Structures are given as C-alpha cells and as structure tokens.
Amino acid sequence: MFRILLLVVVVWLLFKVFTRSRSSAGEHKAGEGMRGSGIMRRCDYCDVFVPGDESIRDGERYFCSEQHRQASLNGPEDPKCGN
C-alpha cells in the first residue's frame, strides 16, 4: 500500500513540475514580442492603427507618420493611402 501511495505522489509531483515549467515557458514566449502599453491609436488621416508609443500626436489627433500629420494640415488626402 505504501508503494502505491508513494508512486501516486511521485507521479503527481512530476505532473505538477512538468505543467508549471511548460506554462511559464509559454507565457514568456508570448510576451517577448510585446512592447509598450498595448494601446493602439487610429491615424486620423488613413485610419490605420499604430501602437500608441509610435503614434504622432497633434492636439487630440493621432497620426501614423509625420507625413500624414502634415498632409492633414495641408488639405486633400494622399491618393496612395486609399482614402
């Protein structure tokens, strides 16, 4: 009876160690590509979403690039953007 109980405990411990190391490795890999705050901002010119820390802010408006900020100030939209 003692051998069976010992075997069950060892199997359970191995299972716990294996699943814990596997889940923590998966979490680490998933977070490697992440950066910034995770907030996405929509460009007021072309409606493309960019990470908040890479967006260009002009007052209450956000842009994906300095060219789009300038273009929004100059008037007509750029035909290359598809708008």
C-alpha positions in Angstrom: 0.0 0.0 0.0 2.9 2.3 0.8 4.5 1.7 -2.6 1.3 2.6 -4.4 0.8 5.8 -2.4 4.5 6.8 -3.0 4.1 6.1 -6.7 1.0 8.3 -6.9 2.7 11.1 -5.1 5.8 10.9 -7.4 3.6 10.9 -10.5 1.6 13.9 -9.2 4.8 15.8 -8.4 6.2 15.1 -11.8 3.0 16.2 -13.4 3.0 19.5 -11.5 6.6 20.3 -12.3 6.1 19.5 -16.0 2.9 21.6 -16.4 4.3 24.5 -14.4 7.5 24.7 -16.4 5.6 24.3 -19.6 3.0 27.0 -18.8 5.6 29.5 -17.6 7.8 28.9 -20.8 4.7 29.6 -22.9 3.9 32.8 -21.1 7.4 34.0 -21.5 7.4 33.3 -25.2 4.1 35.0 -25.7 5.3 38.2 -24.0 8.6 38.5 -25.9 7.2 40.3 -28.8 5.1 42.7 -26.7 6.2 46.2 -26.1 4.8 49.5 -24.9 1.4 49.9 -23.2 -0.6 48.0 -25.7 -2.8 51.0 -26.6 -3.5 51.3 -30.3 -4.2 54.7 -31.9 -6.0 55.2 -35.2 -4.4 57.6 -37.7 -6.8 60.5 -38.3 -5.6 60.5 -41.9 -5.7 56.9 -43.1 -7.5 55.1 -40.3 -4.5 52.6 -39.8 -3.9 51.6 -36.2 -0.5 52.1 -34.8 0.9 51.4 -31.3 0.3 54.4 -29.0 4.0 54.9 -28.3 4.8 55.1 -32.0 1.9 57.4 -32.9 2.4 61.1 -33.6 0.1 63.3 -31.5 -1.2 66.7 -32.6 -3.5 68.0 -30.0 -6.3 65.5 -29.7 -5.5 63.8 -33.0 -3.1 60.9 -33.7 -1.2 60.0 -36.9 0.8 57.0 -38.1 3.6 59.3 -39.5 4.7 62.8 -39.7 3.8 62.9 -43.4 0.2 62.1 -42.6 0.1 64.8 -39.9 1.4 67.3 -42.4 -1.0 66.1 -45.1 -4.0 66.5 -42.8 -2.9 70.1 -42.2 -2.4 70.8 -46.0 -5.8 69.7 -47.1 -6.5 67.0 -49.7 -5.9 63.4 -48.9 -3.0 61.4 -50.4 -4.3 59.1 -53.2 -1.7 56.5 -52.3 -3.3 55.9 -48.9 -6.5 54.5 -50.5 -8.7 57.2 -49.0 
